[in-house]
Amino acid sequence: MPDTFSTSLSKSYTTDILVIGSGSAGSVAAIAAASGKYKVTLVERYGFPGGTSTQMLDTFYGFFTPSETPRKIVGGIPDHVVNALNHDGNIFLRPNTYGAGTGVNYNPEKLKQVWDNLLSESGVQTFYHTTLVAVEKADESARAIFFHKGAGFFSITAKRVIDASGDADYCHWAGFEYEKAGEEEPAQSMTTTFRMCNVDLEAFKAAGGKKMLKEKMAEAVDSGRHPLPRKEGSAHEMNQPKCVSTVAVKVTDHDALDVERITAAEKEGRHQAFIFEDFFRVEVPGYQNAKIIGLSHQIGVRETRRVYGEYRLTKEDFMNARHFEDQIFLCGAPIEDHRKSPNGGLETFWQYVPGSGVYGVPYGTIVPKGSKSTWVAGRCFSATHDAHASCRSMAQTMSMGQAAGFAAVQSLENDIGASELDARKLRERLVQEGAVLDIPDVVADITRNGWSNNKTS
Ligand SMILES: Cc1cc2nc3c(=O)[nH]c(=O)nc-3n(C[C@H](O)[C@H](O)[C@H](O)COP(=O)(O)OP(=O)(O)OC[C@H]3O[C@@H](n4cnc5c(N)ncnc54)[C@H](O)[C@@H]3O)c2cc1C
């Protein structure tokens, strides 16, 4: 750690469990960790919780398997999040047998408040506008250095740490090993999402809906009328009336961990978004009077660092729909890889889980190799590029957070290191909370606005 940090530390805090990043993984990790008798501190670089879930998206995927007979394969604290949204009418289900399966569409602005409330009710101490910038000691007891533009540098000493920063910033500073996306296989592209308001959805549907949109995009690209980056992209109805959320922009060949490249990517993402706005207004029935009302808070980054854990999830596990004795959650999401095709085009490659359509994810994927006091949760977990391209939906990142939070509690209770933890005890705790660890026999009842908590106790 540079001397300048130690000499200018304005304050020091201590905590039992420190969670870095309040995305879907980190927020759930903190809530789970606070279920014990320990002090939990959550630190987030932006002024609101949720990470990707509130910065740019509005649909949880991964709760249901994508098939004619969908199964609900995630439960526990992720259910509480959806229940809280549902309470005020802020979700609807988008039944879908293909793609990533049925999605839980939510109001992302309301979700910020839901995360705030769940964190406060759980007693989590939260620091917003605070960025992790260095780690002094990584194991036994960690001393992490943070920066807040008003307070300057300050430290938090913790007995246990959950790195849910997405970029594995803590693991990077602490010296854990990881693979950087793009080093071995092409990194997934980045996307600035945007929302359009005042869309006449009836006129859009009457003119052919999504099928028509796809044809219009292809025509626009082929004719050269609009320089769209690709011929496909999702535009779907939001919780807010007459509003549509769009995941269409594709920015490739940039490194999200390099300050110059991410700056260029942000500019390129905004540039593409307004090309799309022009295309929608000119070419797509129902959009003539629509306008962009918001761009994502930052460009969406699908992968950066993936830590090497006690276990590394692979494409083989996916292809064999493998299950593990120590699995801590399930995944049925397809590989959805946003990358360049061999001819240079920007396409999305899909591949579905064969057989049962569901695989299990073992405990070792959230434990950095040899770790005593650190876990990872969310998109920086231990997986290869392909396996990660399946196991990154938010129902799964929330499930990782849930397991990491309970694991940190059990590790303190039993005074045992992360890699020595008894996964059977962790699984018992997860089941008690309502987590789904085995494929359910029953087909999920997917009805618009229907939701139920599958808590078992
Ligand atoms: C464009 C795009 C579209 C997607 N579409 C869907 C979809 O429709 N449905 C779905 O289920 N999944 C989707 N995904 C995947 C899914 O959203 C992500 O995999 C998931 O949200 C990652 O969650 P996370 O908590 O691991 O990371 P993040 O959501 O990235 O959270 C990390 C948090 O850590 C904070 N942070 C980072 N560094 C620091 C630091 N040094 N100090 C303090 N705080 C820090 C960040 O600000 C952030 O809040 C999409 C992803 C992208 C990028």
The ligand as an ORCA input file, in Angstrom:
! r2SCAN-3c Opt
* xyz 0 1
  C     -25.796     -4.790    -20.358
  C     -26.143     -5.934    -19.466
  C     -27.387     -6.522    -19.574
  C     -27.728     -7.575    -18.725
  N     -29.006     -8.053    -18.765
  C     -29.437     -8.853    -17.749
  C     -30.824     -9.067    -17.551
  O     -31.667     -8.554    -18.287
  N     -31.199     -9.848    -16.501
  C     -30.290    -10.439    -15.664
  O     -30.685    -11.159    -14.736
  N     -28.966    -10.223    -15.818
  C     -28.523     -9.413    -16.818
  N     -27.180     -9.101    -16.930
  C     -26.214     -9.745    -16.013
  C     -26.318     -9.219    -14.588
  O     -26.932     -7.968    -14.580
  C     -24.963     -9.094    -13.890
  O     -24.200    -10.259    -14.072
  C     -25.178     -8.858    -12.388
  O     -26.043     -7.763    -12.177
  C     -23.855     -8.629    -11.692
  O     -24.127     -8.353    -10.350
  P     -22.937     -8.086     -9.325
  O     -23.579     -7.738     -8.036
  O     -21.978     -9.192     -9.386
  O     -22.148     -6.840     -9.927
  P     -22.613     -5.311    -10.116
  O     -24.068     -5.210    -10.348
  O     -21.687     -4.771    -11.149
  O     -22.307     -4.695     -8.702
  C     -21.016     -4.359     -8.273
  C     -21.157     -3.164     -7.342
  O     -19.890     -2.868     -6.772
  C     -19.650     -1.471     -6.843
  N     -18.183     -1.294     -6.892
  C     -17.346     -1.675     -7.890
  N     -16.073     -1.403     -7.556
  C     -16.109     -0.831     -6.323
  C     -15.105     -0.329     -5.447
  N     -13.800     -0.373     -5.773
  N     -15.478      0.217     -4.267
  C     -16.806      0.272     -3.923
  N     -17.798     -0.206     -4.721
  C     -17.445     -0.765     -5.892
  C     -20.351     -1.047     -8.122
  O     -20.645      0.337     -8.149
  C     -21.626     -1.912     -8.091
  O     -22.666     -1.316     -7.382
  C     -26.789     -8.067    -17.789
  C     -25.513     -7.477    -17.686
  C     -25.203     -6.416    -18.507
  C     -23.873     -5.742    -18.333
*
